[in-house]
């Protein structure tokens, strides 16, 4: 019995180290899970904030939706889910600007609330590189949440703005060798919408087919757009 006791004592340091390693592994796993959970909760918080913003905006009239789009891509159309069969027309919002407002003062207050809430999240870009950076960020979020509307909300970008600039990012990602055919973007002479139209026209059938395939595989944002001549 004394030899058995000595054997147990000789094993005890090994068992102790093994137990400590097991506890450490469990603690690390728990820490990783908690970190992931924190990220999920932060993302959910951002989503709920956007939902609150949308509720505030829903108190306004549809005519004023175009206020939230970037000046050069005004439309004011926002989809509720990620169904992408409907095209986004990117050049018809300017027709809405001339409509009158019946109760101006309350709407002005709502406008100020929305502007303050979204001021930090909106990402305004000024060149093709900025378009690509923003596109990649939103694409990464979309691949995580599998909802374009939610991804747009998280980043504070409206659907129409993304639709109107998507050809730029798609060409840079799918067929960068064709960028030289598009020519340089001249910020002093044209808008990003003009450059996006040139990118769209530069895509041949093969490029368009590849873009559609990548959209179905969620490697590109599955957003539709239509350019008017």
PLY file of the C-alpha trace (Angstrom):
ply
format ascii 1.0
element vertex 229
property float x
property float y
property float z
element edge 228
property int vertex1
property int vertex2
end_header
0.00 0.00 0.00
2.91 2.31 0.71
4.25 1.74 -2.82
0.82 2.58 -4.24
0.74 5.76 -2.19
4.16 6.76 -3.50
2.98 6.05 -7.07
-0.04 8.30 -6.59
2.18 11.02 -5.16
4.58 10.75 -8.11
1.65 11.10 -10.50
0.07 14.04 -8.71
2.28 16.80 -10.28
1.51 15.45 -13.75
-2.20 15.29 -12.97
-2.06 18.77 -11.49
-0.40 20.19 -14.62
-2.90 18.36 -16.82
-5.80 19.76 -14.84
-4.35 23.26 -15.03
-3.93 22.93 -18.78
-7.50 21.73 -19.11
-8.78 24.65 -17.05
-6.66 27.06 -19.09
-8.03 25.63 -22.33
-11.60 25.96 -21.07
-10.91 29.52 -19.93
-9.44 30.45 -23.32
-12.38 28.89 -25.14
-14.81 30.73 -22.89
-12.94 33.99 -23.45
-13.05 33.51 -27.23
-16.77 32.76 -27.06
-17.41 35.84 -24.91
-15.43 38.01 -27.32
-17.46 36.71 -30.24
-20.66 37.26 -28.28
-19.63 40.85 -27.53
-19.07 41.48 -31.24
-22.48 39.99 -32.05
-24.16 42.16 -29.41
-22.40 45.28 -30.68
-23.57 44.46 -34.19
-27.10 43.90 -32.91
-26.93 47.22 -31.06
-25.95 49.00 -34.28
-28.79 47.28 -36.10
-31.33 48.32 -33.46
-30.07 51.88 -33.64
-30.64 51.83 -37.38
-34.12 50.39 -36.84
-34.86 53.27 -34.48
-33.64 55.71 -37.12
-35.88 54.06 -39.70
-38.84 54.36 -37.33
-38.15 58.07 -36.96
-37.93 58.44 -40.73
-41.18 56.50 -41.19
-42.96 59.41 -39.54
-41.98 61.51 -42.53
-43.60 61.59 -45.96
-42.11 59.52 -48.83
-41.29 62.69 -50.75
-38.54 63.49 -48.28
-36.70 60.16 -48.49
-34.36 61.53 -51.13
-32.80 63.76 -48.48
-30.76 60.84 -47.18
-29.15 59.84 -50.45
-25.94 61.42 -51.63
-26.51 64.44 -53.84
-25.28 62.85 -57.03
-27.29 59.61 -56.66
-30.65 60.85 -55.39
-33.54 58.43 -55.51
-34.85 57.77 -52.03
-35.66 54.10 -52.57
-34.86 51.76 -49.70
-35.58 48.01 -49.72
-36.73 46.25 -46.55
-35.17 42.87 -47.30
-32.36 41.45 -49.44
-34.51 40.44 -52.42
-32.54 41.71 -55.39
-34.83 41.03 -58.32
-35.95 44.64 -58.48
-33.66 47.07 -60.29
-32.52 50.28 -58.68
-32.91 53.23 -61.05
-30.10 55.58 -60.20
-31.07 58.81 -61.92
-34.68 59.62 -61.21
-34.60 61.12 -57.73
-34.13 64.68 -58.90
-37.77 64.70 -60.03
-38.82 64.60 -56.36
-37.05 67.76 -55.29
-39.68 70.21 -56.47
-42.53 68.87 -54.37
-43.94 71.08 -51.65
-44.12 70.36 -47.93
-47.36 70.80 -46.04
-46.09 70.86 -42.44
-42.57 72.16 -42.70
-41.56 72.82 -39.10
-42.16 69.35 -37.56
-40.42 67.68 -40.51
-37.42 69.92 -40.10
-37.10 68.65 -36.52
-37.22 65.04 -37.67
-34.60 65.79 -40.29
-32.24 67.20 -37.66
-32.71 64.14 -35.43
-31.87 61.75 -38.25
-28.91 63.79 -39.40
-27.35 63.83 -35.93
-27.91 60.12 -35.44
-26.35 59.10 -38.72
-23.64 61.71 -38.93
-20.93 59.42 -37.62
-21.87 56.33 -39.63
-22.40 57.65 -43.14
-19.50 57.15 -45.46
-19.27 59.66 -48.27
-16.70 58.80 -50.91
-15.12 61.07 -53.48
-13.19 58.77 -55.83
-13.16 55.18 -57.21
-10.70 54.03 -54.53
-13.09 55.24 -51.84
-15.95 53.44 -53.59
-13.97 50.19 -53.57
-12.99 50.50 -49.90
-16.60 51.16 -48.86
-17.86 48.34 -51.09
-15.45 45.84 -49.52
-16.48 46.84 -46.00
-20.17 46.44 -46.78
-19.54 43.20 -48.69
-17.73 41.77 -45.67
-20.64 42.71 -43.41
-23.16 41.30 -45.90
-21.31 37.98 -46.04
-21.63 37.83 -42.26
-25.28 38.86 -41.84
-26.56 37.72 -45.29
-28.82 40.74 -45.59
-27.98 43.72 -47.78
-30.47 45.97 -46.05
-28.97 45.19 -42.67
-25.42 45.66 -44.00
-26.38 49.05 -45.46
-27.96 50.04 -42.15
-24.89 49.04 -40.17
-22.67 51.19 -42.38
-25.16 54.03 -42.75
-25.30 53.86 -46.56
-28.56 53.87 -48.54
-29.32 51.22 -51.14
-29.53 53.57 -54.08
-26.08 55.03 -53.44
-24.60 51.54 -53.42
-26.49 50.55 -56.56
-25.28 53.60 -58.45
-21.61 53.07 -57.60
-21.48 49.25 -57.65
-20.26 49.03 -61.28
-17.05 50.81 -60.23
-16.25 48.26 -57.52
-17.41 45.33 -59.64
-15.11 46.28 -62.50
-12.15 46.82 -60.15
-12.72 43.43 -58.51
-13.76 41.30 -61.49
-11.93 42.82 -64.46
-9.26 45.27 -63.26
-7.50 45.00 -66.61
-10.41 46.89 -68.19
-10.02 49.94 -65.94
-7.62 51.51 -68.43
-10.42 51.41 -71.02
-12.63 53.46 -68.70
-10.09 56.25 -68.34
-9.16 58.40 -65.39
-11.77 59.78 -63.04
-11.69 63.58 -63.12
-13.38 64.85 -59.98
-13.41 68.44 -61.22
-15.27 67.55 -64.42
-17.53 64.61 -63.59
-19.43 62.88 -60.84
-18.94 59.34 -59.63
-22.23 58.47 -61.30
-20.73 59.39 -64.69
-17.67 57.26 -63.98
-19.87 54.36 -62.83
-21.80 54.57 -66.09
-18.55 54.36 -68.05
-17.49 51.33 -66.00
-20.82 49.67 -66.71
-20.53 50.28 -70.45
-16.96 48.93 -70.45
-18.07 45.54 -69.16
-18.49 42.98 -71.93
-20.83 39.98 -71.83
-18.17 37.76 -70.26
-17.55 40.26 -67.47
-21.28 40.70 -66.84
-21.69 36.91 -66.65
-18.82 36.62 -64.17
-20.29 39.41 -62.04
-23.66 37.65 -61.90
-22.01 34.35 -60.97
-20.06 35.98 -58.15
-23.23 37.65 -56.89
-24.98 34.29 -56.68
-22.02 32.94 -54.72
-22.17 35.97 -52.37
-18.69 37.07 -53.46
-20.22 40.35 -54.65
-23.20 42.30 -53.36
-26.28 40.88 -55.15
-27.65 44.33 -55.91
-29.33 45.24 -59.19
-29.07 48.56 -60.98
-30.16 50.15 -64.21
-28.56 53.11 -65.96
-30.71 55.39 -68.06
-29.33 56.66 -71.32
0 1
1 2
2 3
3 4
4 5
5 6
6 7
7 8
8 9
9 10
10 11
11 12
12 13
13 14
14 15
15 16
16 17
17 18
18 19
19 20
20 21
21 22
22 23
23 24
24 25
25 26
26 27
27 28
28 29
29 30
30 31
31 32
32 33
33 34
34 35
35 36
36 37
37 38
38 39
39 40
40 41
41 42
42 43
43 44
44 45
45 46
46 47
47 48
48 49
49 50
50 51
51 52
52 53
53 54
54 55
55 56
56 57
57 58
58 59
59 60
60 61
61 62
62 63
63 64
64 65
65 66
66 67
67 68
68 69
69 70
70 71
71 72
72 73
73 74
74 75
75 76
76 77
77 78
78 79
79 80
80 81
81 82
82 83
83 84
84 85
85 86
86 87
87 88
88 89
89 90
90 91
91 92
92 93
93 94
94 95
95 96
96 97
97 98
98 99
99 100
100 101
101 102
102 103
103 104
104 105
105 106
106 107
107 108
108 109
109 110
110 111
111 112
112 113
113 114
114 115
115 116
116 117
117 118
118 119
119 120
120 121
121 122
122 123
123 124
124 125
125 126
126 127
127 128
128 129
129 130
130 131
131 132
132 133
133 134
134 135
135 136
136 137
137 138
138 139
139 140
140 141
141 142
142 143
143 144
144 145
145 146
146 147
147 148
148 149
149 150
150 151
151 152
152 153
153 154
154 155
155 156
156 157
157 158
158 159
159 160
160 161
161 162
162 163
163 164
164 165
165 166
166 167
167 168
168 169
169 170
170 171
171 172
172 173
173 174
174 175
175 176
176 177
177 178
178 179
179 180
180 181
181 182
182 183
183 184
184 185
185 186
186 187
187 188
188 189
189 190
190 191
191 192
192 193
193 194
194 195
195 196
196 197
197 198
198 199
199 200
200 201
201 202
202 203
203 204
204 205
205 206
206 207
207 208
208 209
209 210
210 211
211 212
212 213
213 214
214 215
215 216
216 217
217 218
218 219
219 220
220 221
221 222
222 223
223 224
224 225
225 226
226 227
227 228
